[in-house]
Amino acid sequence: PVMSLLGAVLLSIPARILLAYLTENGGSLPEGVLLALIVTFVITVLTVLISVSLFVFNLLPISPMDGAHVLASILPPDLATVYVRVMKRYGTLLFLGLIGSGVLTPYLEPIIVGIFRFLMGL
């Protein structure tokens, strides 16, 4: 998860610079240059959003996400053993069911959007 966040942070810098440049100079640029800068900006922003989403999803304490390993490492040993056993057996199905049903959306969306807006300075 750390690499996803690091990627989002690093890519948000050129995205913010491009946004500022396009806001200031967009009307005076030749059409081809403007289009190239807009496409670059959109791709960069989408990559930031995807990286933030991966960061948040990877922190979910459901196997096969990394958050399951983090939670297992901080639980008491006997509880961690049971948790790991249940997650190995049902974690992927649970994860797919929660994602597919949209149950997690109201909880994860504000987190993802908040981190994204913070990184983009919005």
KAMO-V828272 format. One record per residue. N is the residue number from 1. RES is the residue in one letter. PHI is phi in radians with two decimals (999 if undefined). PSI is psi in degrees with one decimal (999 if undefined). D_LAST is the distance of its C-alpha to the last C-alpha in whole Angstrom. Layout:
BEGIN
n=[N & N]
res=[RES & RES]
phi=[PHI & PHI]
psi=[PSI & PSI]
d_last=[D_LAST & D_LAST]
END
This chain:
BEGIN
n=[1 & 2 & 3 & 4 & 5 & 6 & 7 & 8 & 9 & 10 & 11 & 12 & 13 & 14 & 15 & 16 & 17 & 18 & 19 & 20 & 21 & 22 & 23 & 24 & 25 & 26 & 27 & 28 & 29 & 30 & 31 & 32 & 33 & 34 & 35 & 36 & 37 & 38 & 39 & 40 & 41 & 42 & 43 & 44 & 45 & 46 & 47 & 48 & 49 & 50 & 51 & 52 & 53 & 54 & 55 & 56 & 57 & 58 & 59 & 60 & 61 & 62 & 63 & 64 & 65 & 66 & 67 & 68 & 69 & 70 & 71 & 72 & 73 & 74 & 75 & 76 & 77 & 78 & 79 & 80 & 81 & 82 & 83 & 84 & 85 & 86 & 87 & 88 & 89 & 90 & 91 & 92 & 93 & 94 & 95 & 96 & 97 & 98 & 99 & 100 & 101 & 102 & 103 & 104 & 105 & 106 & 107 & 108 & 109 & 110 & 111 & 112 & 113 & 114 & 115 & 116 & 117 & 118 & 119 & 120 & 121 & 122]
res=[P & V & M & S & L & L & G & A & V & L & L & S & I & P & A & R & I & L & L & A & Y & L & T & E & N & G & G & S & L & P & E & G & V & L & L & A & L & I & V & T & F & V & I & T & V & L & T & V & L & I & S & V & S & L & F & V & F & N & L & L & P & I & S & P & M & D & G & A & H & V & L & A & S & I & L & P & P & D & L & A & T & V & Y & V & R & V & M & K & R & Y & G & T & L & L & F & L & G & L & I & G & S & G & V & L & T & P & Y & L & E & P & I & I & V & G & I & F & R & F & L & M & G & L]
phi=[999 & -1.13 & -1.16 & -1.12 & -1.17 & -1.06 & -1.05 & -1.12 & -1.10 & -1.14 & -1.34 & -1.21 & -1.14 & -1.14 & -1.12 & -1.18 & -1.15 & -1.08 & -1.06 & -1.11 & -1.14 & -1.15 & -1.16 & -1.34 & -2.05 & -0.97 & -1.28 & -1.79 & -1.56 & -1.06 & -0.97 & -1.14 & -1.18 & -1.04 & -1.09 & -1.10 & -1.20 & -1.15 & -1.09 & -1.07 & -1.08 & -1.10 & -1.10 & -1.14 & -1.13 & -1.11 & -1.16 & -1.07 & -1.10 & -1.13 & -1.12 & -1.12 & -1.07 & -1.10 & -1.03 & -1.16 & -1.06 & -1.17 & -1.50 & -1.09 & -1.44 & -2.18 & -1.12 & -1.67 & -1.27 & -1.13 & -1.04 & -1.14 & -1.21 & -1.10 & -1.10 & -1.07 & -1.31 & -1.80 & -1.33 & -1.03 & -0.91 & -1.18 & -1.26 & -1.10 & -1.09 & -1.14 & -1.04 & -1.10 & -1.08 & -1.17 & -1.17 & -1.12 & -1.43 & -2.07 & -1.01 & -1.12 & -1.12 & -1.09 & -1.06 & -1.08 & -1.13 & -1.17 & -1.21 & -1.12 & -1.43 & 1.42 & -1.08 & -1.42 & -0.95 & -1.11 & -1.63 & -1.47 & -1.01 & -1.11 & -1.19 & -1.09 & -1.13 & -1.10 & -1.12 & -1.05 & -1.09 & -1.07 & -1.13 & -1.50 & 1.24 & -1.72]
psi=[-30.1 & -38.6 & -35.5 & -43.8 & -42.6 & -43.8 & -42.2 & -42.9 & -47.1 & -39.2 & -21.3 & -24.0 & -55.7 & -29.6 & -42.1 & -37.7 & -44.6 & -42.3 & -45.9 & -42.5 & -44.5 & -35.8 & -40.9 & -42.9 & 3.0 & -38.4 & -19.9 & 3.0 & 148.7 & 149.9 & -43.4 & -41.4 & -43.4 & -45.4 & -43.5 & -41.1 & -37.8 & -43.9 & -43.6 & -43.1 & -46.7 & -44.4 & -41.9 & -44.8 & -42.6 & -37.0 & -39.1 & -46.3 & -42.4 & -41.9 & -41.8 & -42.6 & -44.3 & -39.4 & -49.2 & -46.5 & -39.5 & -19.5 & -5.9 & 134.8 & 44.5 & 128.4 & 138.7 & 15.6 & 155.9 & -26.8 & -28.4 & -39.0 & -38.4 & -47.7 & -43.3 & -32.9 & -20.3 & -8.5 & 155.7 & 148.1 & -44.4 & -38.6 & -36.1 & -38.2 & -45.6 & -44.4 & -47.0 & -42.0 & -45.5 & -42.4 & -37.5 & -36.3 & -43.7 & -5.1 & -48.2 & -43.0 & -41.5 & -45.6 & -50.4 & -39.2 & -43.8 & -41.8 & -46.1 & -33.1 & -16.3 & 8.6 & -35.0 & -17.0 & -48.5 & -20.6 & -39.2 & -33.9 & -47.3 & -32.3 & -47.9 & -47.7 & -39.6 & -46.2 & -43.3 & -48.2 & -39.6 & -47.5 & -35.8 & -5.1 & 30.2 & 999]
d_last=[23 & 22 & 23 & 20 & 17 & 19 & 18 & 15 & 14 & 16 & 15 & 11 & 13 & 14 & 12 & 10 & 13 & 14 & 11 & 12 & 15 & 15 & 14 & 16 & 19 & 19 & 22 & 24 & 24 & 27 & 26 & 27 & 25 & 22 & 23 & 23 & 19 & 18 & 20 & 19 & 15 & 15 & 17 & 15 & 12 & 15 & 16 & 13 & 13 & 17 & 17 & 15 & 17 & 20 & 19 & 19 & 22 & 24 & 24 & 26 & 29 & 31 & 33 & 32 & 29 & 29 & 28 & 32 & 33 & 31 & 32 & 36 & 36 & 35 & 37 & 41 & 43 & 45 & 42 & 40 & 43 & 43 & 39 & 39 & 42 & 41 & 37 & 40 & 41 & 39 & 35 & 35 & 36 & 34 & 31 & 32 & 33 & 30 & 27 & 29 & 30 & 26 & 27 & 24 & 21 & 21 & 20 & 19 & 16 & 14 & 14 & 13 & 10 & 9 & 10 & 8 & 5 & 6 & 8 & 6 & 4 & 0]
END
